[in-house]
């Protein structure tokens, strides 16, 4: 009947304050489940992962030959298939791909840079890997 304020699951830290960094993802999943149950959650995950790969593939533009891009993408695809669950990190993958896409296009579309703070705010409230966006430098 209350929101947790301490870490119930860690024996050593059971009395320390706990901050839920994934609350935005949890709201998203709860809303999707309310609207369409598990099938909608799985569909949303598939859409997110597809968008992630599409954005990241197109981030470098057409400067790299397709065969080289495919070769470089092979390890990433293997990694994504091993971690592509209905978990907050799928949003981190999407946000990172979006961040890269925008950063690589900042010369042609400088106005897009203003969307990065909004993406970062959403990302901060969905997954603890939000710092990856701030570490990206093209």
JOCOR-V571889 format. One record per backbone hydrogen bond with DSSP energy under -1.0 kcal/mol. CO is the residue of the C=O (numbers start at 1). NH is the residue of the N-H. E is the energy in kcal/mol with one decimal. If there is no record, write none. Layout:
BEGIN
CO,NH,E ; CO,NH,E
END
This chain:
BEGIN
5,18,-2.1 ; 6,8,-1.1 ; 11,14,-1.0 ; 13,16,-1.6 ; 16,7,-1.3 ; 22,26,-2.4 ; 23,27,-2.1 ; 24,28,-2.0 ; 25,29,-2.8 ; 26,30,-2.4 ; 27,31,-2.5 ; 28,32,-2.6 ; 29,33,-2.8 ; 30,34,-2.3 ; 31,35,-2.0 ; 32,36,-2.7 ; 33,37,-2.0 ; 37,41,-1.5 ; 38,42,-2.5 ; 39,43,-2.3 ; 40,44,-2.6 ; 41,45,-2.3 ; 42,46,-2.2 ; 43,47,-2.4 ; 44,48,-2.7 ; 45,49,-2.8 ; 46,50,-2.3 ; 47,51,-2.6 ; 48,52,-2.4 ; 49,53,-2.4 ; 50,54,-2.5 ; 51,55,-2.9 ; 52,56,-2.6 ; 53,57,-2.6 ; 54,58,-2.0 ; 58,61,-1.2 ; 65,69,-2.4 ; 66,70,-2.8 ; 67,71,-1.9 ; 68,72,-2.6 ; 69,73,-1.9 ; 70,74,-1.1 ; 73,77,-2.6 ; 74,78,-2.2 ; 75,79,-2.4 ; 76,80,-2.7 ; 77,81,-2.4 ; 78,82,-1.3 ; 83,85,-1.7 ; 85,87,-2.5 ; 87,90,-1.8 ; 88,91,-1.1 ; 88,92,-1.3 ; 89,93,-2.2 ; 90,94,-1.9 ; 91,95,-3.1 ; 92,96,-2.6 ; 93,97,-2.2 ; 94,98,-2.5 ; 95,99,-2.7 ; 96,100,-2.7 ; 97,101,-2.5 ; 98,102,-2.4 ; 99,103,-2.7 ; 100,104,-2.6 ; 103,106,-1.2 ; 105,109,-2.9 ; 109,112,-1.7 ; 110,113,-1.2 ; 111,114,-1.3 ; 112,115,-2.0 ; 113,116,-1.1 ; 115,119,-2.5 ; 116,120,-2.8 ; 117,121,-2.3 ; 118,122,-2.2 ; 119,123,-2.8 ; 120,124,-2.7 ; 121,125,-1.1 ; 123,126,-1.9 ; 123,127,-2.2 ; 125,24,-3.0 ; 129,132,-2.0 ; 130,133,-1.1 ; 131,135,-1.0
END
